């Protein structure tokens, strides 16, 4: 989980700047649900995939949502002091 989050975090953050943050949030929801489901199987490969997805979800959770909030706030021309 931590290793995949560390590895994929820098890659995914930049990709969703190009692909769109809303897509990143939607991918987070799907990947997190898949990660939780895969952890219920006894097959080692599926368990490993669940952990990798979980690490990617952690990276998305702490990057995409914040970036989406800041961008939406700036697009609406709201005061920056409201975010503090």
Rosetta blueprint (number, residue, H / E / L):
1 X L
2 X H
3 X H
4 X H
5 X H
6 X H
7 X H
8 X H
9 X H
10 X H
11 X H
12 X H
13 X H
14 X H
15 X H
16 X H
17 X H
18 X H
19 X H
20 X L
21 X H
22 X H
23 X H
24 X H
25 X H
26 X H
27 X H
28 X H
29 X H
30 X H
31 X H
32 X H
33 X H
34 X H
35 X H
36 X H
37 X H
38 X H
39 X L
40 X L
41 X L
42 X L
43 X L
44 X H
45 X H
46 X H
47 X H
48 X H
49 X H
50 X H
51 X H
52 X H
53 X H
54 X H
55 X H
56 X H
57 X H
58 X H
59 X H
60 X H
61 X H
62 X L
63 X L
64 X H
65 X H
66 X H
67 X H
68 X H
69 X H
70 X H
71 X H
72 X H
73 X H
74 X H
75 X H
76 X L
77 X L
78 X L
79 X L
80 X H
81 X H
82 X H
83 X H
84 X L
